[in-house]
Amino acid sequence: PPLDNILNMHDFESVAKMVLPEKAWAYYSSASDDEITLRENRLAYQRVWFRPRILRDVSSVDWSTTILGQKSSLPLYISATALGKLGHPDGELCLTKAAANYGVIQMIATLASCSFDDIIDAAAPGQTFFLQFHTRYVNRDREITKKYVQHAERRGVKGLFITVDAPQLGRREKDMRMKFVDDDAGAEVQKGQDVKKDQGVARAISSFIDPSLSWKDIPWFKSITKMPIILKGIATGEDAILAYEAGVQGIVLSNHGGRQLDTARSGLEVLVEVTTALRKRGYFPDPKFEIYVDGGVRRASDVLKAIALGAKAVGVGRPFLYAFCSYGQEGVERAIQLFRDEFEMNMRLLGARTIDEIVPEMVDASSLSSH
Ligand code: FNR
C-alpha cells in the first residue's frame, strides 16, 4: 500500500509481514518461548488509564526533550535492532538518514548490518547517536572492547548502552526453524569465526555473547570512557538500586522486546517498582540518573504513560525496523511524523503543554500489579 495509507505503527507491522522474506520476518518478529512477555508488553499499556486535565490553553504544545542531555525532538529514541539488511538493502542507514532529518536519536547496535563507521560517516553534522554494546569480548579480550568503545567515543557517540539481559540469547522458536545462510550475515557477523548456521539467525550470532559479565566489570567500563553508561535490560527495583550505586547514568527497563526471559514483566510494570525502590533510598528523582523504558511502545499515548510514571524517554524497536523494511528511509520518516501527530493530539487532550507538565496524577496505574 502507498505510504499515505499507513496510519499507525501496527500498519507498518502488517505490511512488513506481507513483504518480508520469511526468514527476516521470523527473526524480527519472534520472541522467546511462548511469547507471553511479547504480548504483555502491549497489554501493560492497556492497563494504565489517563486522567486528563482541561481548560489549560493547549494552543501550543511542545513534546521535545533531552535524553542524556542531548536534544531530542521527541521523547523517544530508536532502539538497537540487529541485522537491518535482512529487511532492506540499505539496512540501518535508513534509520540514520530519517533520524537526521527529524532530530531523533539513533542507538546503533553492535550487531548492525551496516558497520559502525558507515553509519557515522552517513550522519548529518551534529547528529546524535548512542551505541548499544553487547557483552561479547568483554572478559575474553578487554583490549578489543576498550578499542571499540574508545573509537565510538572519538567518533562522537553520546552514550554507551550496555545490554545486560542477554548473557545467552533466548530461544526464539520461529527463528530457530529457519537456516542461517552466509548472504544474510551482517558486517559484524562476517568478521566472526564460530558462526552456528543450523538454527536461525539469533543462534548464528549467539557466539558473540560473553556470559561472564558482572557488576565487577562496571568500574572498568567507567575507567575506559567518559561517555555516559546506561544498563539496558534492568527488570527489578533491586537491580535499579545496584545500578544507581554503581554510578551509571541511567537504566533501560526492558525485556529485549520479549526476546529473552519469557514471562519477564513489561518495562512499564517494572517502572513503578523501580521508582518506588529508588525513591525509598533517596535516589529518585535525580536528574543525573535517567530511566528509560522499552518494549511494546506503539503509540504516543504509551510514551506519555511511561513519562507520567517517571521515565525520561522510551525506546522503540520493531516499529522503525518494520517501517524501513517496507518503505526505506521514507517509511521511518512517516513513522516519526505519525508519532509527532499523536504527541500533539494526545498532549492537548491530556492538558500537558510540555513534557514537564506530564505528571503522575495524569495516569491511573492502579491496575498495574506493582503499583
Ligand atoms: C532487538 N533488540 C536488541 N537489543 C540489544 O540490546 N541488542 C541487539 O542486538 C538487539 N537486537 C534486536 C533485534 C531485533 C530484530 C529486535 C526486534 C530487537 C531489542 C531492542 O533494542 C528493544 O529492546 C526492543 O526491540 C523493544 O521492543 P519493541 O519496541 O520491539 O517492542
Residues whose N, C-alpha, C, O or C-beta is under 5 A from the ligand:
A	BS01	FNR	Y27 Y28 S79 A80 T81 A82 A109 L111 Q132 T163 S254 H256 G257 D294 G295 G296 V297 G315 V316 G317 R318
